[in-house]
């Protein structure tokens, strides 16, 4: 595949690991762009907008590269869970998610400024949580850092303690839908 140099516009070590596992060589450049939360937009639209904003900001610094931006939200009905600010907020999120099914949405933007080309998409995965009591939630939070994770959990880090099953892409729940991203990168090249 003949791709321009790749740049990942993300601070997430999980996204870096996933892209590396896909076999790509890339540079990491983080964006200082704040994420937006417009309640009149759907979760898919918000994630795609945030992914675009991150990718575009980095692409301005690297116009000859193909920049990948991503954003993930956890959604339960009309509620949207981003990254918690405190461990107490993380516990409250998990208490709301326990015993219920929710959606994980990840928006991805591929952008190359020099050739004026971009592609934005979003993937959705259904996640079913186990019923959890307060002691189980606190024990889980003691095992991970919930503050840098949408919904305050990491399916790849002791996820079996909170997740009963998923419907869709596992990597999407981690933060980057690698199956879809691979297809998009093949079309790009």
Buried (B, 14 or more C-beta within 10 A) or exposed (E): EEBBEBBBBBEBEBBBBBBEEBEBEBEBBEBEBEBEEEEEEEBBBBBBBBBBBBBBBBBEEBEEBBBBBBBBBBBBEEEBBBBBEEBEBBBBBBBBBBEEBBBBBBBBBBBBBEEEEBBBBBBBBEBBBBEBEEEBBEEBBEEBEBEBBBBBBBBBBBBEBBBEEBEBBBBBBBBBBBEBBBEBBEEBE
